[in-house]
Amino acid sequence: MFEKLPDQIPIFPLSGVIYFPKMNLPLNIFEQRYLDLVNDVIQKDKLMGMIQPKKSNKEVYKIGCLGKISDFQKSEDGRILINLTGLTRFEVLEEKENSKLYREFKVNYKKFILDLKPKKEEIDIDPLMNKVKTFFKKNGILLNWQEFDKLDKSQKINTLSMIAPITNEEKQKLLESVSLKEKNEVLINIIDFYLHKIDFDIQTVQ
């Protein structure tokens, strides 16, 4: 299955944004280099990678997610609106030189074989959900829990990983968690940290 995926892909670095296989990511493209990127991939295989840049100037994290453009619309003011559907995460091997405005990288998918051939994982997400509801409430984040409950466990954990108000580094840690069980545990630990911090701050103020 990996043989069909390109080993060199164009990449859109975007800070604070992660997404996962089978998840959708709407994007509003307006910078010329990324307009070029989208126009090029639409004419090719519709595949592009998303990755977080590091704080230093040109460095990116080693893990991102490959997606396929599933919706494409051009607006009158020159912007392009796309929907990117996640396929599999990838590991960056090296950047490839090109004459384009956007960047391309050589990548490998082997570390994330579970993305394309998922195994059924029996995990209890009730402890996570109890903490998340408290965490979101304390942060003033409104979520339609009735609609959310219709998602399967994987979609729930991935959605929460994408929308939780946490740092870029913490989001990256979730993206790099290979299995669903690992991701669930990492997310619980992250939220626990914030809940304890909120409680500590309240006690300090009092």
FENSULGI-V818816 format. One record per residue. RES is the residue in one small letter. SS is DSSP state (H for helix, E for strand, C for the rest). OMEGA is omega as a letter, one per 30 degrees, with the letter a starting at -180 (NA if undefined). NEAR is the number of other ideal C-beta (glycine too) atoms within 10 Angstrom. Layout:
RES;SS;OMEGA;NEAR
RES;SS;OMEGA;NEAR
This chain:
m;C;l;10
f;H;a;13
e;H;a;6
k;H;a;7
l;C;a;17
p;C;l;16
d;C;l;13
q;E;a;12
i;E;l;23
p;E;a;23
i;E;l;22
f;E;l;22
p;E;a;19
l;C;a;16
s;C;l;11
g;C;a;10
v;C;l;16
i;C;l;27
y;C;a;22
f;C;l;24
p;C;l;19
k;C;l;15
m;C;a;18
n;E;l;12
l;E;l;19
p;E;a;9
l;E;l;19
n;E;a;9
i;E;a;21
f;C;l;13
e;C;a;12
q;H;a;11
r;H;a;13
y;H;l;20
l;H;l;17
d;H;a;15
l;H;a;22
v;H;l;23
n;H;l;14
d;H;a;13
v;H;l;21
i;H;a;14
q;H;a;8
k;C;a;11
d;C;l;13
k;C;a;16
l;E;l;16
m;E;a;24
g;E;l;24
m;E;a;20
i;E;l;28
q;C;l;19
p;E;l;16
k;C;a;16
k;C;l;8
s;C;a;7
n;C;a;6
k;C;a;9
e;C;l;11
v;E;l;18
y;C;a;19
k;C;a;15
i;E;l;21
g;E;a;26
c;E;l;23
l;E;l;24
g;E;l;28
k;E;l;14
i;E;a;18
s;E;l;12
d;E;a;11
f;E;l;15
q;E;l;9
k;E;l;14
s;C;a;11
e;C;a;5
d;C;l;6
g;C;l;10
r;C;l;13
i;E;l;19
l;E;a;15
i;E;l;22
n;E;a;15
l;E;l;25
t;E;a;16
g;E;l;20
l;E;a;19
t;E;l;21
r;E;a;25
f;E;l;28
e;E;l;16
v;E;l;18
l;E;l;13
e;E;l;8
e;E;l;14
k;E;l;12
e;C;l;7
n;C;a;11
s;C;a;4
k;C;l;12
l;C;a;12
y;C;a;20
r;E;l;20
e;E;a;17
f;E;l;20
k;E;a;14
v;E;l;23
n;E;a;13
y;C;a;20
k;H;a;8
k;H;a;15
f;H;l;19
i;H;l;14
l;H;l;15
d;H;a;20
l;H;l;14
k;C;a;8
p;C;l;13
k;C;l;8
k;C;l;5
e;C;l;14
e;C;l;6
i;C;l;16
d;C;a;10
i;C;l;17
d;H;l;8
p;H;l;12
l;H;a;20
m;H;l;16
n;H;a;12
k;H;a;17
v;H;a;23
k;H;l;13
t;H;a;14
f;H;a;20
f;H;l;18
k;H;a;11
k;H;l;13
n;C;l;11
g;C;a;7
i;C;l;13
l;C;l;7
l;C;l;14
n;C;a;8
w;H;l;11
q;H;l;7
e;H;a;8
f;H;a;14
d;C;l;9
k;C;a;9
l;C;l;13
d;C;a;9
k;H;a;15
s;H;l;19
q;H;l;14
k;H;a;18
i;H;a;25
n;H;l;24
t;H;l;16
l;H;l;23
s;H;a;24
m;H;a;16
i;H;a;11
a;C;l;19
p;C;a;11
i;C;a;18
t;C;l;10
n;H;a;16
e;H;l;11
e;H;l;20
k;H;a;20
q;H;l;18
k;H;l;20
l;H;l;22
l;H;a;23
e;H;l;18
s;C;a;19
v;C;a;14
s;C;l;13
l;H;l;20
k;H;l;14
e;H;a;15
k;H;l;24
n;H;a;24
e;H;l;15
v;H;a;18
l;H;l;24
i;H;a;16
n;H;l;11
i;H;a;20
i;H;l;21
d;H;a;13
f;H;a;12
y;H;l;18
l;H;l;15
h;H;l;10
k;H;l;10
i;H;l;14
d;H;l;11
f;H;l;10
d;H;l;10
i;H;l;10
q;H;l;8
t;H;l;7
v;H;l;6
q;C;NA;5
